[in-house]
């Protein structure tokens, strides 16, 4: 299905519902891709439906870098429980499982409203069951890239602010374009033509890491357990916060795949990262092959990218690590036999 068809479907759902209020939900600790794609989508919806009110919300809070962008572009993201009762239509943006919404996930299910999911992560079956429309593109480097394609298909020129936030979301999710492909660079060139100042924009993404995040990274290194599977270096560790950042740090210091978790009572949160070489040679997709089954094992949900994924569930963290290692051994064995 082309982006033009998606635009028509979105408009049809809005018109059918007579939507006057749209609620855009981002995942917990929303990163710049989630925040920026939601902001751009809110502006697109204003074009598609005159007079529609839009609220963007993220459970608990947004990331530190996202806060910088919110202030710079006067973007508003609600962190308290949003207006589920007032909404006519709900979007999940850069969010592929309701588990990423925390307790808001239950409010979403109880609302029984049209739900449109827009994401560049692998689709989760449970999300597809409750969604009116799922728009996924795993080939897109960011959700911002998907939203930009909507502007083009709708023949709507993004404003300077929208162009800047789309650039920033894509820059963040591609690690300053280290993971970008041809379609991303084509988008970037077009956004620059729309007024993006690259040097100024990139400077907004270089906020200094605070002490608590640096401590979490160092603790993850100190606590890590290392194993070799099929010649690959796999590490497991645990921290109370900044799991994703800690996993990235473990990749930076030499791991091929890092799995970092936290446990609060029996609630588990796990982040996974792998090197590009690991995915290219094994074709093991962290979201589909590891996070998804691990989420089911933990009576929760898991999903994500080929080299970046997350899991939320319940149980014991060490047992979760053992199950993840079991899955990895089988998947790596299969990759060696191909």
N, C-alpha and C positions, 0 to 999 in steps of 0.2 A: 504494500500500500504506500503511495507517495505521500509526501508531506502535505500536498494540496488536499488530498482526500482526508487526511487527519484534521486539517483546519476545518473542512466542511463538516466533519463529524462532530468536532467540538462545538461549532456554531449551532449545529442541529440540536445537540443535547441542551445547550444554553437556551435556545429558542423554545424547545419543547417544554422545558421546565419553567420558562418565563423568568429565568434567573435574574435577580436584582442584587444578590450578594454571593460572592465567590470566596471560599476559604482555601488558601494555599498552604499546605503543610510541608515543612521540611523535617529532616531527621534530627535527632538529638545532637547537640553540639554542632549545629549546622556550619559547614565549611563554606568558603567563598563560592564554590560552584552551586551549592544549594541555595544560598542567599541571593546570589546574582542572577541565577536563572529564574528564581521566583519573582524577583523585582522586574526583570525583563518581561516575564509572562504576564505580570499584572498590567504592565503598560500595553501589551498586545491585546489583552482582554478588553481594555478600555476602547481600543479601536474596533474590536469585533462586536461589542455590545455597548452602545452609548448609554452612559449613566450607571453602568454596573459598579457596585462597590466591591473592593477587593481587600482582603486582610491576609497578611503573611504571618505564619506562626511557626515557632520551633520549640519543642519541649525543653524545659529547664533553661537553656541559654544557647548562645551561638559561640563559635570559636573566637579566640582572641583576635585573629586576623580579620574575621568577619565583623567584629565590633568596630575595627578601624574603618572598614568600608561602609558600614552603616552610617557612621558619623560623617564621612567624607561626602556621601551622596544623599544624605538625609533620607535614608531608607528606614522604614519602621518594621520591626519584627516583634510580634507578641510572644512573650515567654510564659505568661499565665494561661490558664485554660481559655482557648479562643471561643468565638461565638458559634458553637455547633448548632444551637437552637435557632439562630437567625439565618444560617447558611441555606442557600438553595442548591448549591453544587460545591463539591470538594475536589481539590487537586492534591495528589501526592507528588512532590517534585524532588527529583534526585533521591528518592526514597522508595525502595522496592519491597519492603516488608512492614507490616503494621507494628512489629516488635520495635522498629526503630523510632516509633512514636511514643514509646513508654505507655503510661496509663491512658494517653489520648487514643490509643488504638481501640480500646473498648468503646469510647465515646463515638469514634468513627463508625464502628460496626453497628452501634445502636441507632445511629442517625438515619440509616436507610436512605441515604441521598445518592444521587448520581456521583460516581467516583471516577475521575480520570487520572491515570498514573502516567507520568512522563519521566523517563529515566534512561540512563545509558548503562545500567547494570543488567546482569542476567535476570530474566523474569522469575518471580517466585510463584509456584502454583497456588499457594493460599491467597496471594494478592490477586491473582487473575480471577479467582472464584468470586470475589466481592466487587471487582471493578466493572464499570460500565464500558470503559475503553482503556486499553493499555497501549501506550506508545513507547516502545523500547527500541534502542539502536545501540547495540554493543560495539559497533564500528565507530561510533562517535567518541571523541576523546573526552567529552564532558557533556553534561546536560545543557550547558550554555550553547554548545554547538547545535543541539537539537532545536532549542528555542530560536536561535538565529535563523535556522532553516525555515521555521514557521513564518518569520517576518518576510523572508524572501518569497516564499510561496504565496503569501497573502499580498505581496507587492506593497508592503508597508516599509517605509524608510525609518530605521531606528533613530531616535534622538541621540545627541552627543553623549548624554549620561547613560542611556541604554547601551550604546556602542562600547562605552568604557567598562561598564559592569560585565558585559558579555566577554570582553577581552580579559578582564581580571579573573573571572570564573574559569575560563579555558586555560589561562596561564597557570593558575593554581593547580588544577587537576592534571596538567601535563608536566608538572615540575618545571615550570618556566619553559615549556615547549620541548623538553628533552624527550617526551613520549608522544609528541605530536606527529601526525602524518600529513599527507598532501592536502586533504580536505581541510584540516585545521589551519594550515598555513594560508590556504586560499581565503578562509574566513578572516584570518588575522589581517591579511592585506586589505580586504574590503573594509574591515572595521577601522583600520588606520586611515583609509580614504574618508571615513565618516567623522574623523577628528580625534582619534585616540592618540595621545602622546605616550609613546611606549615607555620612555625613560621615567616619566612621572608616574605612570600606572604601575610599573614593576616595583617602584620604590615603596608603594603601599603594601606590597606583599612581603616585605623584608623586615617585619617587626621582630625585634630581638626576642629570643626564647626566654621565658621567665625562669626563675630559679626552680620552681616546683616541677616544671617540665624537664629541665636538665637533670634534676635529681631522679625523676622517674626513669629517664634513659640510663643513668648510671646504675641505678638499682637493678634494672632489667639485665644489664651486662653482668653484674655481680651474681645474680641469682640464676642465670641461664643454665639449662641442662642441654648438652650437645649430643647429637647422635649422627652417625653416618648411615645413610640409606641409599644403596645403589650408587655410591660415590658422591652423593650430594650431602652438604652440611645442613642439617636441620636443627634448629634450636627452639627451646620452649622456655618461657619465663613468665613471671607474674609481678604486677605492680597494682597499686590501688587506683591509679588514674593514668591518663595519657598512654593507653595501651597502643594505639595506632602509631604515635610518635616513637614509642619505645621499639615497636616492631621495625619501623623504618631505620632506626639507629642500629639495630642488630644486623640488618641487611648491609648497612654502610660499613660495618666493621668486619664483614666477611661471610655472613651466613647466606646460604642459597634460599632458605625459607625460614621465616621466623613466625612463631605463634605465641602471642602474649595475651594473658588473661588476667581477670580480676574476679574475686569472689566476695560477695557481701551476703552473709548468711548462706542461703542456697541459691542466690541469684548470680548468674555468670555472665560476663561480658568478655568476648574474645576477639582480638584483631589478628589478621594474618597478612603478611607481605612476602612476596618472593621476588627474586631477581628476574630480570627480563630473560636472561640465559636459561634459567630453570624452566620457565614457561615455554620458551621457543624449542627447547630440546625434549622436554617431557610431554608437552601439550596438556599438562595438568592444569585445569581451570580452577583456581581457588574458590570462586563463588559457587560453581556448579558441582565440582567434584569433591570438594572438602567441606566448605561451609554449609552447603545445603544439607547433606546427610548428617553432619555433626549437629546442626540445629534440630533436626528431627530426633536424633538420639537424646538430645537434652530437653525435649518437649518444648522447644522454642522455634526460632527461625534463624536461618543463615543465608547469606548470598553475597554477591559482589562482583568484582571484575576478575579478569584472568590472573592478575598478579596482586590483587588487593581485595580483601573480603572481611566480613565480620559475622559474628554469631552472638545471639542472646538466648539464654535458656536457664534451666535450673539444674542443680546437682552438685557434684564435687569436681573441682577444677582439675585435680590430678587424674581422675577417671576420664574427664573430657580430653585431657592431653593424651592419655593412653589410647583412647578410641581414635583420635586424630592420627596418631602414629600408625595405628593399625590400617586405617584407610590409606595413608600415604605409602606404606609398604606395598600394599596391593596395587595401587595406581602406578607406583614407580616400577614395580615388577612387570606390569603390563606394558609400560612404555619401553622397557628394555627388550621385551619380546617382539615388539612390532617391527 
